Amino acid sequence: MSSAATTTPPGSLGGATTDGPLAAVRRHRGLSKILLLAVAAAVLAPLLHAQWSGGAWPTELTVDVSGPLGKTSDWIIDNRDSHPLFVYFLGHLSNAVVISVRGVYLLLLALGWTGVTAGVTLVAWRVAGLRIAATALVSFLVSGLLGMWVPTMQTLALMIVAVIASVVVGAVLGLAGGLSDRVFRLLRPVLDTMQVLPAFAYLLPVVLIFGIGVPAALLATVVYAAPPMARLTALGLRGADAGVLEAVASLGATGRQRLLTARLPLARKELLLGLNQTIMMALSMAVIASMIGAAGLGDRVYQALASVDVGTALAAAVPIVLLAIVMDRTTAAAGERLGSDAQATGPALLRGWRGWAGVAVVTAVLTAVGRLAGSEVWPTGWTVAIARPVNDFKEWMVDHLYSGIPVVGGTADWAAHFTDWVLNPLRDGLTALPWYATLLIVAALAWLIGTWRTALTAVIAMAVIGVLGVWKPSMNTLSQVLAALVVTLVIGVGVGILAAGSKRIEAILRPVLDVMQTMPQFVYLIPVVALFAVGRAPAVAAAVVYALPAVIRITTQGLRQVSPAAMESATSLGATRWQILRQVQLPLARPALLLAVNQGVVLVLAVVIIGGLVGGGALGYDVVTGLATGDLALGLVAGVAIVCLGLMLDRVTQPTERRTGKGA
């Protein structure tokens, strides 16, 4: 018996003592990955250090693309007025854009402030209910009272045309992707790149092609706003109920009939959500597009920020926020009511085609009343000037809050301390870290939570940054993103936990988060400039405020969706509230928390880049400078580096499921 025991085969249960460490490594995939990466680092690091001893990306591994991009820019400028591509296609496209926007703007002016206000209010009532209609009415009245009626109409005209074009382009792409797996696979990386690419990066190419003006602004807006419509259309078509589609097919319906009678009706909620997201993204471009000739509210905000006139900037920003709220609430409410009987219980005036006829009649009557009164544009005597009081309040804050407060210091002191204690050490550390060590760290993080493909993608993204020769400014931008992300997650997850545990806190936060989520990115720069002046700290502060609503909402929703049975079981075992949160809610809400991290990365990166306008520097400054000087190489290379940073951060914050039967 004893001899038999000593000759047990190593692969049997009794042989666990001979290969126990190897079995433990195999059982813990994370440990095996760490060991492999440690071996790779031990082998590669000395070799790479011997070849390139410096920490920065070696110049011999860079590729200078300024020459080819400069030649491309020169060719576009030289041939913009003579080449057939510009004369017979892009020129006609530009003219069509100008005519469309001009036509909508003249129509809005012809309706007058009474007709526009009445029409928008009644349409909101027709599709979303009385509360949203009241919001629309107040929003347009406030825009007039602030003296921003004409800029609001200019922005609204541009948004109407841009949204229609974005919806058409996005719907066509989404239709192709929803009906064809091959097209969907081709579209997915393109849409991913377009979503990560900051809005600024779209401006320089369209300016080179179309010049400064409305066509460039509108087409940049379409490129930026079309991806959500395309993605959600494809998602809705691909997620249609297979049973319904099979039933329709069994009745002998053709492919076109199946699309019109089954797929599109089943995807109507996704289509409306796509419309909602497209409107919000188009409106968020309103300020940015003003940098390339788009008149309206965005131009007022941009010009006011350039002169640090916070009062005028706020007066123009408020109508932007109100427009965003009205459009967001109207489309969201329409999506919720679609397919329900809510319209059947509405006012008799607003039912079916009679309702739309009533909207048209009332709008026409109020338009005529306004024109007879001789006030097509909002009367100048009915305006309220808030610029001076706001600027006075801003000066008071600078005098009393900017510095000199005992013990706690002022906002300038906070910004300086945050820069000296957090941003500078983080930037210096990332810059001093050898480039190959950075690649190994990125590979380790991406591989530990994903697959080797995830790690390879992240490493290639970082390598592209080095090859383009923008390693140092990219590390500067990365330091700002990481600092802003940590602050966002600490505050956002903490507030989300409080909101998930208290319905009263959630109710208080809801309207605040609604307003914060509908504000365009640019508007966040106004308060931080007033409080912190310019620099990297204000850029980080704006990014934190912009990303907080999404992180708070996702965290709250994730914790609320934890199974009540699991929590009741923990309570019955005598667990305290803290133990339930730490050992039950947070582990079960892990997917939602990871999504919050991912969304925080995307949103923080977007605003940190815009922070280049208020002294953020790094890649954001390069994009802005490239746009201002027409330097395609500088702006486009910085834009590509931003995309690579976003891709890398996405890969190291989102776990990838390992396919069964294949190695990680």
Secondary structure as UniProt FT lines:
FT   HELIX           2..6
FT   TURN            10..11
FT   HELIX           13..17
FT   HELIX           20..27
FT   HELIX           29..51
FT   HELIX           59..61
FT   HELIX           66..79
FT   TURN            80..82
FT   HELIX           85..90
FT   HELIX           91..128
FT   HELIX           130..145
FT   TURN            146..147
FT   HELIX           149..179
FT   HELIX           181..196
FT   HELIX           199..210
FT   HELIX           214..238
FT   HELIX           242..250
FT   TURN            251..252
FT   HELIX           255..258
FT   HELIX           259..263
FT   HELIX           264..266
FT   HELIX           268..289
FT   HELIX           290..292
FT   HELIX           297..306
FT   TURN            307..308
FT   HELIX           310..337
FT   TURN            338..339
FT   HELIX           342..345
FT   HELIX           348..350
FT   HELIX           352..372
FT   TURN            373..374
FT   HELIX           380..382
FT   HELIX           387..400
FT   TURN            406..408
FT   HELIX           411..418
FT   HELIX           419..423
FT   HELIX           424..432
FT   HELIX           435..449
FT   HELIX           452..467
FT   TURN            468..469
FT   HELIX           471..501
FT   HELIX           503..518
FT   HELIX           521..524
FT   HELIX           525..532
FT   HELIX           536..560
FT   HELIX           564..572
FT   TURN            573..574
FT   HELIX           577..580
FT   HELIX           581..585
FT   HELIX           586..588
FT   HELIX           590..610
FT   HELIX           611..614
FT   HELIX           618..629
FT   HELIX           632..653
FT   TURN            660..661
//
